[in-house]
Structures are given as C-alpha cells and as structure tokens.
Amino acid sequence: MDSLFADEAFDRRPRIVAPGAVWLPAFLSDRAQSWIIARCAEWQSGPVPPHATTIAGHPMSVRTIGLGWHWRPGRYDRRAVDVNGAAVLAFPDWMTRLGRQVLQSATEVVDGADDLPAGTAASWGFDPTGYHPDVALVNHYDAQSKMGMHQDKDEFDPAPVVSLSLGDTCLFRFGNTEHRNRPYEDLRLASGDAFVFGGPARFAFHGVRSIQSGTAPDAGRLSHLDGGRINITMRTTGRE
C-alpha cells in the first residue's frame, strides 16, 4: 500500500507550474545530493550557527544558515548581528555554477513548450549565463516544521530564485502574486528536485505545508541532522 503514495507513483516530469515557475524533479543525481549534504554538514559548525529567525516576535520552525549574506526580515547583512555578530560564510562559486545549470534546464523546459512563443524564457528573466546569485538560505525542516505562505521580496534584484530540495519529501504550495489564497498548487518536492521561479512568478506566495518523514532516499538522508529536509534557495540581493 505504501507504494501507492511513494514519489514515483506521481507524475514527476519537468513542467511549468505557472508562468515564470518551473519544477525540475530529480535534477540532482544521487552523487550530487550526497556531496551537497556533506557541505551542509560542514556549514553547521559556523561561524554563524544554524538559528531560528524571529518574525514578528515569533521564532520560525526552520533553522537557517546564510551563505553570502545574513537574512533578517526586510534586510540583508554581512554579519549575523542578531545571532552572534560573526561574518557569514562566503557564497561558494560551485553554487553559482549549479544555479546556472538549474536555470539552463528550466529554460529548456520553457523553450520546449509548444504553447509558448519563442523568447518566453528570456521574458521571464531566465538568463543562465548572466545569473549571478549572491546569497543562499539553507533551511533545515524537522518533522514538525512548516513555513507559511510568503513572498521572497527582500531582494533589490528580481532575478529568479533557484531552489533545491534534499532529504525528506515536503508538500510545497505555490500560489499567486496577489494573496495567500487560491489559486495555488500543491507539489511533492522530493530530494534532488529543483524549482525555479522568476518573471511573472517572482513574487508569488509560497510555503511548506508539511514534511513527510522517512521519505528521503539513501543518497538524500540527513544523518547529521537526524533526518528532515534541507531547502537551499539562491537569490540575487542586488546589494553591495
């Protein structure tokens, strides 16, 4: 019976979820997942420890590590002034290359759509060679973690957001740019999946409804964190 609800039982072909948003299931190979998880384990030791960001006086249920910049609601800083004052880790060059690869694959999905005119991907801001993300938020979700519907709008540069999933599958809700209500679509993002949103979807509301414990593949297990899910989102701050 469990096989009826396994990730492979669902349609997991790359597809356009909404104008500007592309889902790329199984983008990362097993080897790539294991390698990135090893880097995540290294980042746990600091200099800024994983922390729960406070929003409106309440700590988030996810624990975050920032690369390149430290994020707080409404601002980015080079130092984690609200945690321990330390400078954050640099944004790694390999992540820029990976972000461009994801964006290239998303562009190919859009270019291959029969119902879209030529140049649609470019109109959505999908420019793989010109993509220069400078911050990544690395969020760890435990079995009880959720994230409410929100917009990623603290960046000055509207370049696409590139998201990577590792570990347990989550139920991800991707909505519209006007409000948190319908229309939206729920997707099962599994370990190794990538997701891109830019252009008309750049400021769409989105969130994580639940984490499905025990669904991580062998290559995606977060042994150093006793399970859960890691989400890495690359953005371009447009800040100096």
PyRosetta script that sets phi, psi and omega in degrees:
from pyrosetta import init, pose_from_sequence

init()
pose = pose_from_sequence("MDSLFADEAFDRRPRIVAPGAVWLPAFLSDRAQSWIIARCAEWQSGPVPPHATTIAGHPMSVRTIGLGWHWRPGRYDRRAVDVNGAAVLAFPDWMTRLGRQVLQSATEVVDGADDLPAGTAASWGFDPTGYHPDVALVNHYDAQSKMGMHQDKDEFDPAPVVSLSLGDTCLFRFGNTEHRNRPYEDLRLASGDAFVFGGPARFAFHGVRSIQSGTAPDAGRLSHLDGGRINITMRTTGRE")
pose.set_psi(1, -37.4)
pose.set_omega(1, -178.8)
pose.set_phi(2, -58.0)
pose.set_psi(2, -30.8)
pose.set_omega(2, -177.7)
pose.set_phi(3, -64.4)
pose.set_psi(3, -22.6)
pose.set_omega(3, 178.5)
pose.set_phi(4, -65.4)
pose.set_psi(4, -24.9)
pose.set_omega(4, -175.7)
pose.set_phi(5, -112.7)
pose.set_psi(5, 8.6)
pose.set_omega(5, 176.7)
pose.set_phi(6, -71.2)
pose.set_psi(6, 157.4)
pose.set_omega(6, -176.7)
pose.set_phi(7, -57.7)
pose.set_psi(7, -37.0)
pose.set_omega(7, -176.9)
pose.set_phi(8, -69.9)
pose.set_psi(8, -11.6)
pose.set_omega(8, 178.1)
pose.set_phi(9, -79.3)
pose.set_psi(9, -9.4)
pose.set_omega(9, -178.5)
pose.set_phi(10, -105.2)
pose.set_psi(10, 160.5)
pose.set_omega(10, 177.8)
pose.set_phi(11, -70.6)
pose.set_psi(11, 112.3)
pose.set_omega(11, -175.7)
pose.set_phi(12, -121.7)
pose.set_psi(12, 38.9)
pose.set_omega(12, 173.7)
pose.set_phi(13, -84.5)
pose.set_psi(13, 146.7)
pose.set_omega(13, 175.4)
pose.set_phi(14, -55.2)
pose.set_psi(14, 138.8)
pose.set_omega(14, -179.6)
pose.set_phi(15, -159.5)
pose.set_psi(15, 161.1)
pose.set_omega(15, 174.7)
pose.set_phi(16, -84.6)
pose.set_psi(16, 118.3)
pose.set_omega(16, -177.9)
pose.set_phi(17, -82.9)
pose.set_psi(17, -37.3)
pose.set_omega(17, 177.8)
pose.set_phi(18, -158.4)
pose.set_psi(18, 161.9)
pose.set_omega(18, 176.5)
pose.set_phi(19, -54.1)
pose.set_psi(19, 119.7)
pose.set_omega(19, -178.8)
pose.set_phi(20, 96.2)
pose.set_psi(20, -7.6)
pose.set_omega(20, -176.1)
pose.set_phi(21, -124.2)
pose.set_psi(21, 127.5)
pose.set_omega(21, -177.2)
pose.set_phi(22, -130.9)
pose.set_psi(22, 131.8)
pose.set_omega(22, 177.7)
pose.set_phi(23, -102.8)
pose.set_psi(23, 130.1)
pose.set_omega(23, -179.2)
pose.set_phi(24, -122.7)
pose.set_psi(24, 83.4)
pose.set_omega(24, 179.6)
pose.set_phi(25, -61.9)
pose.set_psi(25, 145.6)
pose.set_omega(25, 174.5)
pose.set_phi(26, 55.0)
pose.set_psi(26, 36.6)
pose.set_omega(26, 179.2)
pose.set_phi(27, -66.7)
pose.set_psi(27, -42.0)
pose.set_omega(27, -177.8)
pose.set_phi(28, -86.9)
pose.set_psi(28, 132.4)
pose.set_omega(28, 174.7)
pose.set_phi(29, -69.1)
pose.set_psi(29, 166.6)
pose.set_omega(29, 176.1)
pose.set_phi(30, -57.5)
pose.set_psi(30, -43.5)
pose.set_omega(30, -179.4)
pose.set_phi(31, -62.5)
pose.set_psi(31, -42.7)
pose.set_omega(31, 179.6)
pose.set_phi(32, -64.4)
pose.set_psi(32, -41.3)
pose.set_omega(32, 178.4)
pose.set_phi(33, -60.1)
pose.set_psi(33, -47.9)
pose.set_omega(33, -179.0)
pose.set_phi(34, -61.7)
pose.set_psi(34, -39.9)
pose.set_omega(34, -178.5)
pose.set_phi(35, -66.6)
pose.set_psi(35, -44.5)
pose.set_omega(35, -179.6)
pose.set_phi(36, -67.5)
pose.set_psi(36, -37.7)
pose.set_omega(36, 177.7)
pose.set_phi(37, -62.4)
pose.set_psi(37, -37.0)
pose.set_omega(37, 176.3)
pose.set_phi(38, -63.3)
pose.set_psi(38, -36.9)
pose.set_omega(38, 177.1)
pose.set_phi(39, -67.7)
pose.set_psi(39, -40.0)
pose.set_omega(39, 177.9)
pose.set_phi(40, -60.2)
pose.set_psi(40, -38.6)
pose.set_omega(40, 178.5)
pose.set_phi(41, -64.0)
pose.set_psi(41, -37.4)
pose.set_omega(41, 177.6)
pose.set_phi(42, -66.1)
pose.set_psi(42, -39.3)
pose.set_omega(42, -178.1)
pose.set_phi(43, -66.2)
pose.set_psi(43, -19.8)
pose.set_omega(43, -179.6)
pose.set_phi(44, -60.0)
pose.set_psi(44, -26.8)
pose.set_omega(44, -175.5)
pose.set_phi(45, -83.5)
pose.set_psi(45, 4.2)
pose.set_omega(45, 173.5)
pose.set_phi(46, 103.2)
pose.set_psi(46, -164.6)
pose.set_omega(46, 18.9)
pose.set_phi(47, -72.1)
pose.set_psi(47, -21.5)
pose.set_omega(47, 174.7)
pose.set_phi(48, -102.6)
pose.set_psi(48, 121.0)
pose.set_omega(48, -177.1)
pose.set_phi(49, -72.5)
pose.set_psi(49, 160.4)
pose.set_omega(49, 172.6)
pose.set_phi(50, -56.0)
pose.set_psi(50, 137.8)
pose.set_omega(50, -174.0)
pose.set_phi(51, -146.0)
pose.set_psi(51, 156.0)
pose.set_omega(51, 176.4)
pose.set_phi(52, -95.1)
pose.set_psi(52, 111.6)
pose.set_omega(52, 179.3)
pose.set_phi(53, -68.1)
pose.set_psi(53, 139.0)
pose.set_omega(53, 179.7)
pose.set_phi(54, -93.0)
pose.set_psi(54, 128.6)
pose.set_omega(54, 177.0)
pose.set_phi(55, -125.0)
pose.set_psi(55, 121.6)
pose.set_omega(55, -180.0)
pose.set_phi(56, 53.1)
pose.set_psi(56, 38.5)
pose.set_omega(56, 176.6)
pose.set_phi(57, 83.9)
pose.set_psi(57, 1.9)
pose.set_omega(57, -178.0)
pose.set_phi(58, -121.3)
pose.set_psi(58, 132.0)
pose.set_omega(58, 178.4)
pose.set_phi(59, -73.3)
pose.set_psi(59, 139.9)
pose.set_omega(59, 175.5)
pose.set_phi(60, -67.4)
pose.set_psi(60, 157.9)
pose.set_omega(60, -179.9)
pose.set_phi(61, -84.3)
pose.set_psi(61, -9.6)
pose.set_omega(61, 175.8)
pose.set_phi(62, -97.4)
pose.set_psi(62, 156.6)
pose.set_omega(62, 176.0)
pose.set_phi(63, -112.3)
pose.set_psi(63, 133.8)
pose.set_omega(63, -167.0)
pose.set_phi(64, -118.4)
pose.set_psi(64, 143.2)
pose.set_omega(64, 166.9)
pose.set_phi(65, -122.9)
pose.set_psi(65, 132.5)
pose.set_omega(65, 178.1)
pose.set_phi(66, -103.3)
pose.set_psi(66, 138.1)
pose.set_omega(66, 174.4)
pose.set_phi(67, -116.4)
pose.set_psi(67, 127.3)
pose.set_omega(67, -179.5)
pose.set_phi(68, 91.2)
pose.set_psi(68, -49.3)
pose.set_omega(68, 178.1)
pose.set_phi(69, -141.9)
pose.set_psi(69, 156.1)
pose.set_omega(69, 173.2)
pose.set_phi(70, -101.7)
pose.set_psi(70, 125.3)
pose.set_omega(70, -177.8)
pose.set_phi(71, -97.6)
pose.set_psi(71, 135.3)
pose.set_omega(71, 164.1)
pose.set_phi(72, -130.8)
pose.set_psi(72, 156.5)
pose.set_omega(72, -178.8)
pose.set_phi(73, -52.5)
pose.set_psi(73, 119.9)
pose.set_omega(73, 177.0)
pose.set_phi(74, 89.4)
pose.set_psi(74, -3.5)
pose.set_omega(74, -177.0)
pose.set_phi(75, -158.4)
pose.set_psi(75, 160.9)
pose.set_omega(75, 172.6)
pose.set_phi(76, -125.2)
pose.set_psi(76, 142.3)
pose.set_omega(76, 177.4)
pose.set_phi(77, -135.5)
pose.set_psi(77, 157.0)
pose.set_omega(77, 176.1)
pose.set_phi(78, -79.1)
pose.set_psi(78, -20.2)
pose.set_omega(78, 178.6)
pose.set_phi(79, -119.5)
pose.set_psi(79, 147.9)
pose.set_omega(79, -180.0)
pose.set_phi(80, -84.1)
pose.set_psi(80, 74.8)
pose.set_omega(80, -171.6)
pose.set_phi(81, -65.2)
pose.set_psi(81, -22.3)
pose.set_omega(81, -178.7)
pose.set_phi(82, -98.2)
pose.set_psi(82, 4.2)
pose.set_omega(82, 179.8)
pose.set_phi(83, -116.1)
pose.set_psi(83, -74.4)
pose.set_omega(83, 179.3)
pose.set_phi(84, -139.1)
pose.set_psi(84, 5.4)
pose.set_omega(84, 177.8)
pose.set_phi(85, 78.5)
pose.set_psi(85, 0.2)
pose.set_omega(85, -177.2)
pose.set_phi(86, -79.1)
pose.set_psi(86, 154.3)
pose.set_omega(86, 174.9)
pose.set_phi(87, -72.9)
pose.set_psi(87, 142.8)
pose.set_omega(87, -178.3)
pose.set_phi(88, -77.3)
pose.set_psi(88, 163.7)
pose.set_omega(88, 175.0)
pose.set_phi(89, -65.8)
pose.set_psi(89, 150.9)
pose.set_omega(89, 178.5)
pose.set_phi(90, -68.6)
pose.set_psi(90, 153.1)
pose.set_omega(90, 173.7)
pose.set_phi(91, -74.4)
pose.set_psi(91, 122.3)
pose.set_omega(91, -173.4)
pose.set_phi(92, -75.4)
pose.set_psi(92, 144.1)
pose.set_omega(92, 179.3)
pose.set_phi(93, -60.8)
pose.set_psi(93, -37.0)
pose.set_omega(93, -177.9)
pose.set_phi(94, -63.3)
pose.set_psi(94, -28.0)
pose.set_omega(94, 179.8)
pose.set_phi(95, -72.7)
pose.set_psi(95, -33.9)
pose.set_omega(95, 174.0)
pose.set_phi(96, -60.7)
pose.set_psi(96, -46.1)
pose.set_omega(96, 179.6)
pose.set_phi(97, -61.9)
pose.set_psi(97, -41.2)
pose.set_omega(97, 179.4)
pose.set_phi(98, -65.7)
pose.set_psi(98, -42.5)
pose.set_omega(98, 178.6)
pose.set_phi(99, -60.1)
pose.set_psi(99, -38.6)
pose.set_omega(99, 177.8)
pose.set_phi(100, -67.1)
pose.set_psi(100, -37.5)
pose.set_omega(100, 178.1)
pose.set_phi(101, -64.3)
pose.set_psi(101, -42.6)
pose.set_omega(101, 177.4)
pose.set_phi(102, -61.4)
pose.set_psi(102, -46.3)
pose.set_omega(102, -178.1)
pose.set_phi(103, -65.0)
pose.set_psi(103, -34.6)
pose.set_omega(103, 176.4)
pose.set_phi(104, -63.7)
pose.set_psi(104, -43.6)
pose.set_omega(104, 178.7)
pose.set_phi(105, -65.1)
pose.set_psi(105, -39.7)
pose.set_omega(105, 177.4)
pose.set_phi(106, -63.8)
pose.set_psi(106, -39.5)
pose.set_omega(106, 177.7)
pose.set_phi(107, -61.1)
pose.set_psi(107, -40.9)
pose.set_omega(107, 179.6)
pose.set_phi(108, -65.0)
pose.set_psi(108, -36.5)
pose.set_omega(108, 176.4)
pose.set_phi(109, -62.7)
pose.set_psi(109, -45.0)
pose.set_omega(109, -179.3)
pose.set_phi(110, -66.3)
pose.set_psi(110, -45.3)
pose.set_omega(110, -179.4)
pose.set_phi(111, -62.8)
pose.set_psi(111, -26.6)
pose.set_omega(111, -179.0)
pose.set_phi(112, -87.2)
pose.set_psi(112, -1.4)
pose.set_omega(112, -179.6)
pose.set_phi(113, -78.1)
pose.set_psi(113, 123.6)
pose.set_omega(113, -176.5)
pose.set_phi(114, -68.4)
pose.set_psi(114, -24.2)
pose.set_omega(114, -174.2)
pose.set_phi(115, -96.1)
pose.set_psi(115, 9.2)
pose.set_omega(115, -180.0)
pose.set_phi(116, -117.9)
pose.set_psi(116, 141.0)
pose.set_omega(116, -179.7)
pose.set_phi(117, -72.6)
pose.set_psi(117, 158.3)
pose.set_omega(117, 176.3)
pose.set_phi(118, -58.6)
pose.set_psi(118, 141.8)
pose.set_omega(118, 179.1)
pose.set_phi(119, 89.9)
pose.set_psi(119, 1.9)
pose.set_omega(119, -178.6)
pose.set_phi(120, -62.5)
pose.set_psi(120, -45.3)
pose.set_omega(120, -178.7)
pose.set_phi(121, -58.8)
pose.set_psi(121, -43.1)
pose.set_omega(121, 178.9)
pose.set_phi(122, -63.5)
pose.set_psi(122, -38.1)
pose.set_omega(122, 179.3)
pose.set_phi(123, -66.9)
pose.set_psi(123, -22.9)
pose.set_omega(123, 176.5)
pose.set_phi(124, -86.0)
pose.set_psi(124, 1.0)
pose.set_omega(124, -179.8)
pose.set_phi(125, 83.9)
pose.set_psi(125, 15.4)
pose.set_omega(125, 178.5)
pose.set_phi(126, -82.3)
pose.set_psi(126, 99.1)
pose.set_omega(126, -177.8)
pose.set_phi(127, -131.4)
pose.set_psi(127, 83.0)
pose.set_omega(127, -173.2)
pose.set_phi(128, -54.8)
pose.set_psi(128, -45.6)
pose.set_omega(128, -176.7)
pose.set_phi(129, -70.5)
pose.set_psi(129, -24.7)
pose.set_omega(129, -179.9)
pose.set_phi(130, -97.5)
pose.set_psi(130, 9.5)
pose.set_omega(130, -177.0)
pose.set_phi(131, -81.0)
pose.set_psi(131, 122.1)
pose.set_omega(131, -177.7)
pose.set_phi(132, -131.4)
pose.set_psi(132, 68.9)
pose.set_omega(132, 177.0)
pose.set_phi(133, -64.1)
pose.set_psi(133, 146.5)
pose.set_omega(133, -179.4)
pose.set_phi(134, -129.1)
pose.set_psi(134, 4.7)
pose.set_omega(134, 176.1)
pose.set_phi(135, -145.5)
pose.set_psi(135, 144.4)
pose.set_omega(135, 171.9)
pose.set_phi(136, -132.5)
pose.set_psi(136, 131.0)
pose.set_omega(136, 171.4)
pose.set_phi(137, -101.1)
pose.set_psi(137, 122.3)
pose.set_omega(137, -178.1)
pose.set_phi(138, -106.5)
pose.set_psi(138, 103.3)
pose.set_omega(138, -175.6)
pose.set_phi(139, -104.8)
pose.set_psi(139, 130.9)
pose.set_omega(139, 174.1)
pose.set_phi(140, -104.5)
pose.set_psi(140, 125.4)
pose.set_omega(140, 176.1)
pose.set_phi(141, -105.0)
pose.set_psi(141, 125.5)
pose.set_omega(141, 170.2)
pose.set_phi(142, -87.0)
pose.set_psi(142, -173.1)
pose.set_omega(142, -172.7)
pose.set_phi(143, -62.3)
pose.set_psi(143, -25.0)
pose.set_omega(143, -176.4)
pose.set_phi(144, -100.5)
pose.set_psi(144, -5.1)
pose.set_omega(144, -174.0)
pose.set_phi(145, -70.2)
pose.set_psi(145, 148.0)
pose.set_omega(145, 173.2)
pose.set_phi(146, -142.5)
pose.set_psi(146, 168.2)
pose.set_omega(146, 171.5)
pose.set_phi(147, -141.4)
pose.set_psi(147, 123.0)
pose.set_omega(147, -178.1)
pose.set_phi(148, -67.8)
pose.set_psi(148, 164.7)
pose.set_omega(148, -179.8)
pose.set_phi(149, -63.2)
pose.set_psi(149, 128.0)
pose.set_omega(149, -175.7)
pose.set_phi(150, -152.6)
pose.set_psi(150, 168.4)
pose.set_omega(150, 174.1)
pose.set_phi(151, -112.2)
pose.set_psi(151, 145.2)
pose.set_omega(151, 171.9)
pose.set_phi(152, -91.8)
pose.set_psi(152, 96.7)
pose.set_omega(152, -171.2)
pose.set_phi(153, -134.7)
pose.set_psi(153, 20.1)
pose.set_omega(153, 179.3)
pose.set_phi(154, -94.2)
pose.set_psi(154, 6.6)
pose.set_omega(154, 179.7)
pose.set_phi(155, -99.0)
pose.set_psi(155, 142.8)
pose.set_omega(155, 176.4)
pose.set_phi(156, -81.2)
pose.set_psi(156, -23.9)
pose.set_omega(156, -178.7)
pose.set_phi(157, -99.1)
pose.set_psi(157, 125.4)
pose.set_omega(157, -177.2)
pose.set_phi(158, -85.0)
pose.set_psi(158, 21.7)
pose.set_omega(158, 177.8)
pose.set_phi(159, -57.6)
pose.set_psi(159, 154.3)
pose.set_omega(159, -178.0)
pose.set_phi(160, -58.3)
pose.set_psi(160, 152.6)
pose.set_omega(160, 170.6)
pose.set_phi(161, -91.7)
pose.set_psi(161, 133.2)
pose.set_omega(161, 175.8)
pose.set_phi(162, -113.0)
pose.set_psi(162, 124.4)
pose.set_omega(162, -175.3)
pose.set_phi(163, -119.2)
pose.set_psi(163, 138.2)
pose.set_omega(163, 177.2)
pose.set_phi(164, -124.0)
pose.set_psi(164, 140.3)
pose.set_omega(164, 178.9)
pose.set_phi(165, -113.2)
pose.set_psi(165, 137.7)
pose.set_omega(165, 177.6)
pose.set_phi(166, -138.3)
pose.set_psi(166, 144.4)
pose.set_omega(166, 177.1)
pose.set_phi(167, 93.4)
pose.set_psi(167, -141.9)
pose.set_omega(167, -177.4)
pose.set_phi(168, -67.6)
pose.set_psi(168, 150.9)
pose.set_omega(168, 175.6)
pose.set_phi(169, -68.0)
pose.set_psi(169, 144.5)
pose.set_omega(169, 174.4)
pose.set_phi(170, -121.6)
pose.set_psi(170, 159.3)
pose.set_omega(170, 170.7)
pose.set_phi(171, -96.8)
pose.set_psi(171, 109.5)
pose.set_omega(171, -173.2)
pose.set_phi(172, -105.7)
pose.set_psi(172, 132.1)
pose.set_omega(172, 178.9)
pose.set_phi(173, -109.9)
pose.set_psi(173, 124.1)
pose.set_omega(173, 178.2)
pose.set_phi(174, -116.6)
pose.set_psi(174, 121.6)
pose.set_omega(174, -172.2)
pose.set_phi(175, -112.3)
pose.set_psi(175, -144.1)
pose.set_omega(175, -176.2)
pose.set_phi(176, -112.7)
pose.set_psi(176, 176.1)
pose.set_omega(176, -175.0)
pose.set_phi(177, -90.3)
pose.set_psi(177, -4.9)
pose.set_omega(177, -172.4)
pose.set_phi(178, -94.9)
pose.set_psi(178, -38.3)
pose.set_omega(178, -174.5)
pose.set_phi(179, -162.0)
pose.set_psi(179, 178.2)
pose.set_omega(179, -176.0)
pose.set_phi(180, -86.2)
pose.set_psi(180, -4.7)
pose.set_omega(180, -175.0)
pose.set_phi(181, -91.7)
pose.set_psi(181, -176.2)
pose.set_omega(181, 177.8)
pose.set_phi(182, -58.8)
pose.set_psi(182, 150.4)
pose.set_omega(182, 7.6)
pose.set_phi(183, -83.4)
pose.set_psi(183, 143.1)
pose.set_omega(183, 172.3)
pose.set_phi(184, -150.9)
pose.set_psi(184, 167.8)
pose.set_omega(184, 178.1)
pose.set_phi(185, -133.8)
pose.set_psi(185, 138.0)
pose.set_omega(185, 176.7)
pose.set_phi(186, -98.1)
pose.set_psi(186, 130.8)
pose.set_omega(186, -178.9)
pose.set_phi(187, -125.9)
pose.set_psi(187, 148.4)
pose.set_omega(187, 173.4)
pose.set_phi(188, -95.8)
pose.set_psi(188, 103.3)
pose.set_omega(188, 178.6)
pose.set_phi(189, -90.3)
pose.set_psi(189, 117.9)
pose.set_omega(189, -176.8)
pose.set_phi(190, -103.5)
pose.set_psi(190, 170.1)
pose.set_omega(190, 179.5)
pose.set_phi(191, -60.0)
pose.set_psi(191, 129.4)
pose.set_omega(191, -178.7)
pose.set_phi(192, 97.5)
pose.set_psi(192, -11.0)
pose.set_omega(192, 179.7)
pose.set_phi(193, -74.1)
pose.set_psi(193, 149.3)
pose.set_omega(193, 171.6)
pose.set_phi(194, -121.5)
pose.set_psi(194, 153.7)
pose.set_omega(194, -180.0)
pose.set_phi(195, -144.5)
pose.set_psi(195, 134.8)
pose.set_omega(195, -178.4)
pose.set_phi(196, -124.6)
pose.set_psi(196, 134.6)
pose.set_omega(196, 170.6)
pose.set_phi(197, -141.1)
pose.set_psi(197, 128.7)
pose.set_omega(197, -178.0)
pose.set_phi(198, -154.2)
pose.set_psi(198, -172.5)
pose.set_omega(198, 178.0)
pose.set_phi(199, 53.0)
pose.set_psi(199, -124.9)
pose.set_omega(199, -177.2)
pose.set_phi(200, -67.3)
pose.set_psi(200, -13.6)
pose.set_omega(200, 179.3)
pose.set_phi(201, -106.4)
pose.set_psi(201, 2.9)
pose.set_omega(201, -172.7)
pose.set_phi(202, -58.2)
pose.set_psi(202, -35.3)
pose.set_omega(202, -177.9)
pose.set_phi(203, -110.4)
pose.set_psi(203, 30.4)
pose.set_omega(203, 175.7)
pose.set_phi(204, -69.9)
pose.set_psi(204, 143.4)
pose.set_omega(204, 173.1)
pose.set_phi(205, -71.1)
pose.set_psi(205, 141.6)
pose.set_omega(205, -179.7)
pose.set_phi(206, -155.6)
pose.set_psi(206, 159.9)
pose.set_omega(206, -179.3)
pose.set_phi(207, -168.7)
pose.set_psi(207, 175.5)
pose.set_omega(207, -179.9)
pose.set_phi(208, -114.8)
pose.set_psi(208, 119.0)
pose.set_omega(208, -175.9)
pose.set_phi(209, -82.0)
pose.set_psi(209, -38.7)
pose.set_omega(209, -177.1)
pose.set_phi(210, -165.2)
pose.set_psi(210, 162.0)
pose.set_omega(210, 174.5)
pose.set_phi(211, -112.2)
pose.set_psi(211, 133.2)
pose.set_omega(211, -178.0)
pose.set_phi(212, -100.6)
pose.set_psi(212, 94.8)
pose.set_omega(212, -172.9)
pose.set_phi(213, -59.8)
pose.set_psi(213, 144.4)
pose.set_omega(213, 175.0)
pose.set_phi(214, 78.4)
pose.set_psi(214, 12.2)
pose.set_omega(214, -178.0)
pose.set_phi(215, -98.6)
pose.set_psi(215, -3.8)
pose.set_omega(215, -178.2)
pose.set_phi(216, -66.8)
pose.set_psi(216, 138.7)
pose.set_omega(216, 173.7)
pose.set_phi(217, -72.9)
pose.set_psi(217, 169.1)
pose.set_omega(217, -178.8)
pose.set_phi(218, -55.6)
pose.set_psi(218, -43.4)
pose.set_omega(218, -177.4)
pose.set_phi(219, -70.8)
pose.set_psi(219, -18.2)
pose.set_omega(219, -176.6)
pose.set_phi(220, -107.0)
pose.set_psi(220, 10.6)
pose.set_omega(220, -178.0)
pose.set_phi(221, -70.8)
pose.set_psi(221, 135.6)
pose.set_omega(221, 179.7)
pose.set_phi(222, -98.6)
pose.set_psi(222, 69.8)
pose.set_omega(222, -174.6)
pose.set_phi(223, -62.5)
pose.set_psi(223, -34.5)
pose.set_omega(223, -177.3)
pose.set_phi(224, -71.7)
pose.set_psi(224, -11.4)
pose.set_omega(224, -179.4)
pose.set_phi(225, -119.6)
pose.set_psi(225, 10.5)
pose.set_omega(225, -176.9)
pose.set_phi(226, 58.5)
pose.set_psi(226, 37.8)
pose.set_omega(226, 174.4)
pose.set_phi(227, 94.6)
pose.set_psi(227, -167.6)
pose.set_omega(227, -178.2)
pose.set_phi(228, 98.2)
pose.set_psi(228, -160.3)
pose.set_omega(228, -176.7)
pose.set_phi(229, -131.8)
pose.set_psi(229, 141.1)
pose.set_omega(229, 169.7)
pose.set_phi(230, -111.4)
pose.set_psi(230, 133.0)
pose.set_omega(230, 172.8)
pose.set_phi(231, -119.9)
pose.set_psi(231, 125.8)
pose.set_omega(231, 176.5)
pose.set_phi(232, -109.5)
pose.set_psi(232, 121.5)
pose.set_omega(232, 176.3)
pose.set_phi(233, -117.7)
pose.set_psi(233, 123.7)
pose.set_omega(233, 176.1)
pose.set_phi(234, -96.1)
pose.set_psi(234, 135.6)
pose.set_omega(234, 177.7)
pose.set_phi(235, -137.7)
pose.set_psi(235, 170.2)
pose.set_omega(235, 175.4)
pose.set_phi(236, -118.6)
pose.set_psi(236, 111.1)
pose.set_omega(236, -171.6)
pose.set_phi(237, -72.5)
pose.set_psi(237, -32.7)
pose.set_omega(237, -173.1)
pose.set_phi(238, 73.3)
pose.set_psi(238, 16.8)
pose.set_omega(238, -179.5)
pose.set_phi(239, -107.4)
pose.set_psi(239, 157.6)
pose.set_omega(239, 179.9)
pose.set_phi(240, -93.2)
pose.dump_pdb("model.pdb")
